[in-house]
Amino acid sequence: MNLIRRTLSSLAIAALVVGTAVAQQTPPKPVPVPRPVAPEAPVPPPPDVDGKAWVLMDYATGQVLASKEPDLRVEPASITKIMTDYVVSAEVANGKVHMTDPVTISENAWRSGGAGTDGSTSFLKLNSQVPLKDLLYGLIIQSGNDAAIALAEHTAGSEQAFAGLMNGYAKQLGMTNTNFQNASGYPIANHYSTARDIAILSRALIHDFPEDYAISAIKDFEWNGIKQHNRNLLLWRDPTVDGIKTGHTAAAGFCLAASAKQGDARMIAIVMGSTNEKTRADAAMALMSYGFRFYETHKLYDGDKPLATPKLWKGQSNQLPLGVADNVLVTVKRGDYDKLKATLDVPATLVAPFTKGQQVGTLRVTLDGQPVQNVPLIALADAPQAGFFGRLWDSIMLWFHSDKKPDETK
């Protein structure tokens, strides 16, 4: 019996040795020869497009990626109607007017913006009542001046009062070089804007009122038996384009505010004072294509998450969590992401109390020494004061930690 066991044991060991020998004889897998990596091509300058002034803006960050005369004051023509749309949408959101409101077409709207004028019109009938929603369609798709005036009168009582609303909203949005005198963009003295301001407005419309913005992607609209096509040629050229508004007068030239979305990226192109319909469309498309091809957006930090927890003096807690309110996004040229640098500017000594959301410092993001983003650094939690003895103790400790003793501050 022992002999049998010894024999089986010897066979098992022999089998392992053979197996091991076979495994050792298996040739190693060949190591692939590394292929040379092509260097990143430098980003070319933006295209030289036809227009007196233009701006290319990234929607996610609001960064201006390229521009020509972005702050030149120009006549906005019917690009004005983007603000008319924004104001009406805001007033609807605030419950001041409603999409179902019947709007009476006044003689002023009929005479100043109707079929008898040389401007674009929705062919609204005098004294007729039109639902506010249909007037928005006429304003955005047909660029109807009569629709713009009727909306202004219904929303604010008069077009003059509505222009005051327009300028009030413009100020809130940070449009620092804009002044509106009417709702249609019909030529009038002291009515102006800039390519940068129109980009800011366009971004706000897309963000704040996406359902109303979606109207600008509709290719045609019929009212009073007359079908009119959207004048934005890019809606037929590229399915990624979904807005925004055209404009033209003899003085303003051909203008276009356009936007397109590819994946998670969206670009906004504003072209003012182009030569004709085709060149303004070509210019806007070339700018947006350039943005999609050569720029990328990165999320650097999450909102409401601590970026730092510095020492807090005289507080119930010994630390103060600091962060940003919203996600921090930056848009940079492809290949520049690794060059970004971030710094936190925070006071050397933080003394309670602080309230949640209170700005404490600044997050600064730079690229090659140039500012990219400056974002408020806020307290992420309330930081109330400690009791009397806690504050007293920290006062003593601060005396030792201070660079200057109290008697040295004289």
Secondary structure, 3 states (H helix, E strand, C coil): CHHHHHHHHHHHHHHHHHHHHHHHHCCCCCCCCCCCCCCCCCCCCCCCCCCCEEEEEECCCCCEEEEECCCCCECCHHHHHHHHHHHHHHHHHCCCCCCCCEEECCHHHHHHHCCCCCCCCCCCCCCCEEEHHHHHHHHHCCCCHHHHHHHHHHHHCCHHHHHHHHHHHHHHHCCCCCECCCCCCCCCCCCEECHHHHHHHHHHHHHHCHHHHHHHHCCEEEECCEEEECCCCHHHHCCCEEEEEEEEECCCEEEEEEEEEECCEEEEEEEEEECCHHHHHHHHHHHHHHHHHHEEEEEEECCCCCCECCEEECECCCECCEECCCCEEEEEECCCHHHEEEEEECCCCEECCECCCCEEEEEEEEECCEEEEEEEEEECCCECECCHHHHHHHHHHHHHHCCCCHHHCC
